[in-house]
Amino acid sequence: MIGCKSIVSLLLGLMVCTAQAQNLDWPSKGLRIVTAFAAGSASDILARMIAEDLQNAFKQPVVVENKPGASGIIAADNVAKSAPDGYTLFLTTNTVNSANPYLFKKLPYDPIKDFTAIGRVGFAPFVLAVNNALPVKSVEELISFCKKKENQASYAYGNSTGQIAGAAFSNLTHMDVSVVAYKSTPQALTDLMGGQVTFLFVDLASSRPHVNSGRVRVLALSTEQKTSLAADLPTVAGAAHLPGFDLAAWIGIIGPSGIPSPIVNKVSERLMQFLSRKDIVEKLSAQGIEASPSTAAELDDYMKKQLDIWGKKVRDAGIVPEG
């Protein structure tokens, strides 16, 4: 007769074999990539580029689901509560996994424990932008203009990076400016061009069409180091004499906590191949994104470090958490 322990061992062995077989067969159905931004945004375009590549590689349909709103909380909560089977992926940013824990008193998700890191995609530098009709052509002139206007000057933001950059810049330069929050970057840009707000920290991709049309002027980069994406621009850190002023959005692919390692590795390896292609690097550059692929383990470590870094950025900016 077979003992109880032998039966248990046999059943466990069968379960392991079944799980391994399922992992090897993955994907056997369509995938979805969730993004926290609206259709047509830089993140949405990037998500669709990745979806197309994964679809070609895995021979299964890959759809992009846009779940904008609430600073990415809606999308993050949806992904965190999804089955950890590899069929739900999340194009995330520093907003969701680095800044939100310090911008809100309570979140429905844990930025580290509730997710599986898969691979970093890249960085998106921000720029300090003003209405082209504004009589300022440098960071120094903007600071002087805002101080002369006293509390009549203002800055807008449509995401957490813009919020933190604007607050930090205002506090560190001792400018008395009001803050105008928007649900999205396009709305903030519209009011910047309309003269309702004085300045805005915005990603390169969103600002570029309006710079080309002559309605927006960019004064400097939000990153401490220069980037090939905008080699002609000075940095806020240098122009305003603010060493350490360094803000840029990071982008990565993650999923719900508990995705099996074989699936994670499969997606991560494909993502790294995709981001190493010259044509893709050029396409990302056109979207204001600097490709910086990583392994799943590297992204996991990076996310933990970024959580601490962004916590300090929020505190230094003097932002009080909501809720």
Secondary structure, 3 states (H helix, E strand, C coil): CCCHHHHHHHHHHHHHHHHHHHHHHCCCCCEEEEECCCCCCHHHHHHHHHHHHHHHHHCCCEEEEECCCHHHHHHHHHHHCCCCCCCEEEEEEHHHHHHHHHHECCCCCCCCCCEEEEEEEEEEEEEEEEECCCCCCCHHHHHHHHHHHHHHCEEEECCHHHHHHHHHHHHHCCCCCEEEECCCHHHHHHHHHCCCCCEEEEEHHHHHHHHHCCCEEEEEECCCCCCHHHCCCCEHHHHCCCCCCCCEEEEEEEEECCCCHHHHHHHHHHHHHHHCCHHHHHHHHHCCCEECCCCHHHHHHHHHHHHHHHHHHHHHHCCCCEC
